Amino acid sequence: MQESIGTLVVAGVGLIGGSFALGLKRAGRVGHVIGVGRSPENLRRALELGVVDEVAQDIAAVAGRADLVLLATPVGQMGALMQALSTTLAPHAIVTDAGSTKGDVVALMRAHLAPHLARCVPAHPIAGSDLSGATAAQYGLYENRKVVLTPLAETDSDACNTVGALWQACGARIERLAPLEHDAIFAAVSHLPHLLAFAYVDMIARKPNAARCFDFAATGFRDFTRIAGSHPEMWRDIALANREALLDELATYRATLEQLEAAVSTGDSARLTETFDTARAARVAWNQRFMRQG
């Protein structure tokens, strides 16, 4: 296991990838950071802010120098990136990611990095935000946050332990899940809420009196819809990548809505009270645990 690395290549220098680079820099665990991305302006800002030390738009041109590659782009871009870096990747280099879905990432690694699977460590830092770009990168983002590792059967323990140690150096707490279990859990607690928030705001925005509705929206609207300000491309890719688990959660949620609709329609106050009480108790208990962990 390595507790520090020489060169880190980050593809996607935004909130997640940029904050990982800053965390390792502050901890003294990385010697040199190369940022890779499609936007020259974002790369320039990352360089100016000290998030990275060097920039490139072609990952194949710099992958051969990497001790660790972090793919922190939307999941829809990862296949092309893996294919490109596979041609120049050094045998010792570790490839990891920060995607919110893992089954698809594992499949992409098998498709594009087959000779390198022992050094592949799929991962998911649970520290999302509606912010994006190099200016969103921040020190301390991962303090007391969970990072889930979903290693392949072929992943060697040294690579997995190194990735875990680097995230821990950023302040994170490490969990391990199988890829399918990961995707089922996050369909319920992350992917479905984002779809609901996007759908709800879209519904309001399409109303004939949308401007008046927004005029009177306040803290409840703000709290419920915050995640609808998230990166559209990233969440489109997540929804499609985890479609089976997400469809299961949508079906369950639809059934719950139908039950609430029936209760409202028939004036079933007991059913509404029971649902609201159960939900409130569960939410309060979760929030107490979350605040203690934070």
Buried (B, 14 or more C-beta within 10 A) or exposed (E): EBEBBEBBBBBBBBBBBBBBBBBBBBBEBBBBBBBBBEBEEBBEBBBEBEBBBBBBEEBBBBBBBBBBBBBBBBBBBBBEBBBBBBEBBBEEBBBBBBBBBBBBBBEBBEEBBEEBBBBBBBBBBBBBBBBBBBBBBBBEBBEEBBBBBBBBEBBBEBBBBBBBBBBBBBBBBBBEBEBBEBBBBBBBEBBBBBBBBBEBBEEBEEEEEEEEBEEEBEEEBEEBBEBBBBBEBBBBBBBEBBBEBBEBBBEEBEEEEEEBEEBEEEEBEEBEEEBEEEEEEEEEEEEEEEEEEE
